């Protein structure tokens, strides 16, 4: 049995969960497959995971138990920990990227609909009423962001970014996932002129119909450390694909394109600690803003993982098939 890319015996706490297999052919199996293959999880971080399991007296009988344990540890070791989040600790030093220029411009997407529940008021009065009552936050968001009144729209965006920062001062949510702006523009020359669903697909972000998304083009903040992501930096996310062991230590991960329309190598992806985004970050990206008309990532996960693996530059490297002969494999 392998766990995090390394052979492990029956005494390993993940042994039962991995050896029992996984009946779910999609998301849960993809997560379990990542546990098997992601050798970029360092032995030190694996030891932290094992210690967490033991300290919380968790028993991992099956794949669902394993998923819950991964997510619980992620929340415990990342959320609310500005300086000592797990990915920033010495145990993850092997995944720090030093090749990205200090002045690199990065791109990431934000689910604005996900910010709405963080607003303190149950109703968000934007000066509009429906049937004699104030609009709810979600109704207000649809009205403001879909309005032709750009001044009103921009004021709402600024207010939401301010609220997002206020919330992150009290309870930090990270890491943030990003891709180099230049990489995105090589794939999509005018990002602001395509449907936002195309951007989500390109950077490997699954979205739900009806949600609003905005994009940021921002300069790498001074002294911000950049890391190659591992399974442990987003363990509940089934559309993450592990970085294989044949990529140079200083290189990035690769985002899994969820649109099924791209060619060439997948976009590079990184993670870093929380940073405050500004109106200018939105402006520099061309005011990327849109509401999803349909879910992103509707394709079967095995098909998406298989297509991603075939696009990896290192696919033909010696040993790749020995590392991952099946993109959904858990043996």
Secondary structure, 3 states (H helix, E strand, C coil): CEECCEECCCCCCCHHHHHCCCCCCCHHHHHHHHHHHCCCCCHHHHHHHHHHHHHCCCCCCCHHHHHHHHHHHHHHHHCCCCCCCHHHCHHHHHHEECCCCCCCEEEEEEEHHHHHCCCCCCECCCCCEECCEECEHHHHHHHHHCCCCHHHHHHHHHHHHHHHHHHHHHCCCCCEEEEEHHHHHHHCCCHHHCCHHHHHHHHCCCCCCCCEEEEEEEECCCCCCEECCCHHHCCCCCCCCCCCCCCCCCCCEECCCCCCCCCCCCCEEEEECCCCCCHHHHHHCCCCEEECCCCCCCCCHHHHHHHHHHHCHHHHCCCHHHHCCCCCCCC
